[in-house]
Amino acid sequence: MKECLAKRMRNVNPSFVREILKVTEKPEIISFAGGLPNPKSFPIKEINQAAQKVLTSDGASALQYSTTQGDIGLREFIAERYRTKHGLDVSAKNILITNGSQQGLDLISKIFLNPGDPVVIERPGYLGAIQAMSMFEATFRSVSLENEGVDLSEFKEAIADYLPKFFYAVTNFNNPTGITYSAERKQQIANCLQKTNIFFVEDNPYGELRFFGEDVPLMYSYLPKQTILLGSFSKTISPGLRLGWVCADEEIIGKLVIAEQVASLHTNSFAQKVILQYLQDNDLDEHIAKIQNMYQQKRDLMVAELEKYFPKEVEFTRPEGGMFLWVTLPKGISAVEVFQEAIKQNIAFVPGDPFYVDKNGVSTLRLNYTNSSDEQIQRGVRAITKAIKKFLRECKINCVSDNSR
Ligand SMILES: Cc1ncc(COP(=O)(O)O)c(C=O)c1O
C-alpha cells in the first residue's frame, strides 16, 4: 500500500496528539493533553438563537452555495476588529474565511511550498503546522524559542543560511510553550525580514485570551506587506463551528482564494451566517472576558500546584494567557516515559517530542489547563509529580536542566 501513495504521504504520521487523545477518551482519564476549550465557555443558548434567526430570516441563502472568500458581513466584522483593536490598515478584501485556522495553514503551505522548500519554525513548534507543511514536503529549520520570542542570532543565521519561504510562529501564548513575543523582539525580527522576500506567518488563535499584562502589537503592524496573519473563532466561541481566517495582502488573498476554491469551494456558509448573527446580537468582548476569568483561575491554580509539588529541578513557564504551560524536566528524563508512568494513574499530557522536527526522547512536555476541573488539576499535578519523582530517583546522571527548549 505504501508504494501506491504519493511521496508526500509517506513521511507524514498521524498526529501524536490525536493518538494520545484516543487514550484520553476514556472517562476515567484526567487529560491535560488536548488543546480543548472548556465546554462551559460555549455560548450554546446564544448560538441556538442565532441559528434559528438565520434560518427564519435568511434560510435559503444560508443553505445555498456561497462565495469562496467568505461572508462579506463576517469579513467586515473581522477587519473592523483589527482596525479598532490593533490599528491595522485592513478591510474585508484582506480577509479569507477558512475552515478553522488549520485550513489556513494548509492553504498557505499549498500556495508557497514546492517539495524541499525551506521554512523556519520555532523550536518547539505547533505540531499542526509541522504536519500541514510536511504534507507539502517542506524542509524545516527550527530556531530555539526563549522567553521573549525566538533567539535572535539563531534566527538571523537561519534566515541568511536558509532563505526560507516564510517564518512561522505562534507569537501570543504560544502552543506549546505559553510564551509571548515581546514588542522589541518583533521589531528586531521585522528589521531582519524587511527588504527580503521572506514572509512572517503569524498564527494567533490565542491572542484574545490574555489574563494580565499588555497586548503586544501584531506582526502585521510592523510588516504589513510580508505578514500573513491567521485568526480563529475556535478559542473564543467554538471550535466545532470550524471558522477561522487569513488576513493578508490582497494579492496573497487572491491566491489563497484559488486554493480554497479547489479544496472546498467555500467554508460552510451556514456556520458563517450563524456566527455573524451571534456577533451582531451579543457582545464578544463581554463573552471573552468570561473565558479569560475562567481560564486565569485555572492557570493560577495549576501554577500554584506545580510550585507546591514539582521538585525544584523541574522548570515550567508561567503564561500570561492562552491554554498551555510548558514543563522542562531535568536532562536525561524522557517525557514519554513519564507519560507512560502517569497514564497508569489515568493522567495524560503531551510529551514534547511531536513539537520538534529534529529530535525525540526529549525532557519537555505540554500541560493544558483549560478543560479540567479544579479537583482534576490538583489530582493530576500530584500524580505527574509522583511519576517525575520516580524517574528523578532513577536518574543516574546529574540533574542539569535541559536547555533545549
Ligand atoms: C497554534 C494553533 N494554530 C492553529 C490551530 C487550529 O485551530 P482551528 O480550530 O482554528 O483550526 C490550533 C489549534 O489548537 C493552534 O493551537
PDBQT file of the ligand as one rigid body, heavy atoms in Angstrom, charges set to zero:
ROOT
HETATM    1  C1  LIG A 501      -1.309  27.452  17.087  1.00  0.00    +0.000 C 
HETATM    2  C2  LIG A 501      -2.542  26.870  16.503  1.00  0.00    +0.000 A 
HETATM    3  N1  LIG A 501      -2.847  27.138  15.231  1.00  0.00    +0.000 NA
HETATM    4  C3  LIG A 501      -3.957  26.634  14.664  1.00  0.00    +0.000 A 
HETATM    5  C4  LIG A 501      -4.806  25.816  15.357  1.00  0.00    +0.000 A 
HETATM    6  C5  LIG A 501      -6.027  25.272  14.674  1.00  0.00    +0.000 C 
HETATM    7  O1  LIG A 501      -7.153  25.916  15.156  1.00  0.00    +0.000 OA
HETATM    8  P1  LIG A 501      -8.542  25.950  14.397  1.00  0.00    +0.000 P 
HETATM    9  O2  LIG A 501      -9.522  25.305  15.292  1.00  0.00    +0.000 OA
HETATM   10  O3  LIG A 501      -8.824  27.405  14.169  1.00  0.00    +0.000 OA
HETATM   11  O4  LIG A 501      -8.367  25.237  13.102  1.00  0.00    +0.000 OA
HETATM   12  C6  LIG A 501      -4.534  25.487  16.691  1.00  0.00    +0.000 A 
HETATM   13  C7  LIG A 501      -5.410  24.586  17.432  1.00  0.00    +0.000 C 
HETATM   14  O5  LIG A 501      -5.255  24.246  18.552  1.00  0.00    +0.000 OA
HETATM   15  C8  LIG A 501      -3.362  26.043  17.275  1.00  0.00    +0.000 A 
HETATM   16  O6  LIG A 501      -3.019  25.787  18.541  1.00  0.00    +0.000 OA
ENDROOT
TORSDOF 0
